[in-house]
């Protein structure tokens, strides 16, 4: 009986129905000449998992496992064919698959009924040099920031991205945040780059909680000082109710925020206190401080995908090829996260990924069956062997 390899088992988490519908909607397999969009996706996900640094390495590595190609729904690949597919293929198919995987992660946690915490941030991906300058130099914000920007809505409970958008680096983070569909009852955490009183007012009106930081030039009027609990002594310096004093910031703008906000100062060793702002009037100040501290998890996510997946060195230099490779990195992360959760193992995601990376084409069930057979044969031989001393 045939046993699937670990790579094939990983691909079972892909929403094949969503993929087929996206291919049909965008006519992604038209004029493909035998190299389907599915084969391209499998090859690019394999490139992310195996750490292939070039098309030549990907070609040689993937084709050396030809015995598994049939069960993956693929055949041998060629460098030129894959390069053309990345150059001209429709990246929206990969975006639909990534979005479906992110929605699956959200649904699983929502069923568990846990209080939800969402993190909002972005990271830049540098793209400079021959082939990149033709389409990235016009949108650079400074000489050192040229390429693309990845905006992410990260679920702390899911430990996975829930929404992702790629843009030019000159797109303001606020422009992306304003387009997010925020859910009532959920707490969103972001830094000072997302300081916008109009957006904060919209969230408050829609019963959406947020935790952020005040800018240094924020003009505030303190109306009440709240007591600090014994457990928060030495951590929380102040817990105050404040109003935004500046109603006309300038430039014809008007500040619509009329309700009070909470201003919380958190002590830091050797530094000035961290000044937080939130519209959550019920939670303890220590819990709000811990919520903002959890914002570091999205930074760790950016660090993880940049260190362990391929979004620094690209297999193509066109905008289309770069988008496909970044989306495949997100898909690979979500697949590994889903497989890690299904195994219910205590080891970290990184150790699980390292083990998976070196055993992509191993068949665990077959290996286990062989090991059991070997143990039975060894036990049988020990029983038949005469003891040396009677």
Buried (B, 14 or more C-beta within 10 A) or exposed (E): EEBBBBBBBBBEBBBEEBBBBBBEEBEBBEEBEEBBBBBBBBBBBBBBBBEBEEBEBBBEBBEEBEEBBEBBEBEEBEBEBBBBBBBEBBBBBBBBBBBBBBBBBBEBBBEEEEEBBBBBBBBBBBBBEEBBBEBBEEBBEEEEBBBBBBBBBBBBBBBBBBBBBBBBBEBBBBEBBBEBEBBEEBBBBBBEBBBBBEBBBBBBEEEBBBBBBBEEEBEBEEEEEBEBEEEBEEBBBBBBBBBBEEBEEEEEEEBBBEEBBBBBBBBEEEEEEBBBBBBBEEBBBBEBBBBBEBBEBBEEBBEBBBEBBBBEEBBBBBBBBBBBBBBBBBBBBBBBBBBBBEEEEEEEBEEBBEEBBEBBBBBEEBEEEEEEEEEEEEEEEEEEEEEEEE
